Amino acid sequence: MQKIEYEGKVWVLDNNNPKPLLDHAIHTLQRHGVRREDMEITEVPIADVGSIVVEIWPYELVIGKVRSIRNQSFISGTEFTIELKLDEHGNYVDET
């Protein structure tokens, strides 16, 4: 399992995601080495260059690193993605 290497906060972008998805995203990030107290769940991050930003999608987490900031917006490059899996009942399950 690939670990997320970071310093400081990890910005988790939550744009009104359903609670089961957000909870599973947090759990998955913890399994990949991010401490819960280092996660900042927000709609609008105040990230610096080099910060890790996580975009939550229904079937994956996109882990990006902020490359530059312009006009209070950040530009990030994708480092890797983590697939989120569902069981036959539509419940999120841990990867094996």
N, C-alpha and C positions, 0 to 999 in steps of 0.2 A: 504494500500500500504506500503510495506516494505521500510524503509529509509536506505540509505547507511551511515554507521557511519565511519568517516574518520578524519584524521588530516593531514594538509599539502596538497600535491598534490594527485590527483587521476590520475593514468596513464591509458590513453585510447589507446589501441593498434590498430593502423590503418595500415593495410597492403594492401594499394591500394583498399580500399572498394569504391563502387560507392557512389557518393555524397548524393543521397537520403538516403542511409543506414547510412552513417556517421552522417548526419543531424538529422535523427530520433534517432540514438543512443544518441547523445548529448541531444536532447530534453527529451528523456526518463530518462537519468541520472539526468537531472534537476528536473524532476517530482519526482524522488526518493531522492531528497535532496542534490545533488551535485551542487555547484555553478559553473557557466561556467568558472569563472576566476581561479578556483582551478583545472580545467582539463588540463592535459598536453597530447596533442594528438601527438603520436610518433610511429615509428616502433620499436624503441629500447628504453625501459625505463631505467632510472638510478634510480631505486627504492631501498629503504632501507627496512630492515626487519620491518614489520608492515604496509608497504604501501599497498594501495588498487590498484589493477590492473584489468582493464576491457578488456576482449577479446570480439571483435565484430564478431558475426556469422550472417548469413542471417536471422535466425529466433530467435535468442536469444542473450542476453548479459550475459557473465559469469563473475561474480564478485568474485575475488580472493584476498587473503591476502598473502603477501610475508612472507614465513616462514623462509627461509634461502637464503644465497647468496654464490655461489661457482664458482670460475673461471669466474667472471663477468657475471654469469647467475643466475637468480633467480628461486627459487622453491616456488610455491604458492599452497595453498589449496583453493578449491572452497568454498565460503561462501554461495552463492545462485545464481540462474539464474533468468533472467527477460525475459519472452517471448516477442518477437516482432511480432505483428500481422499485417496482410495484409487484405485489403478489396478485393472484387471480381474483382477489376481492377488491383490488384497488387501494390496498394499504401499502404504505412505504415500508420497505424491508432493507436491512443492511446488506451490503455487497458481500459476496463470499470469496 
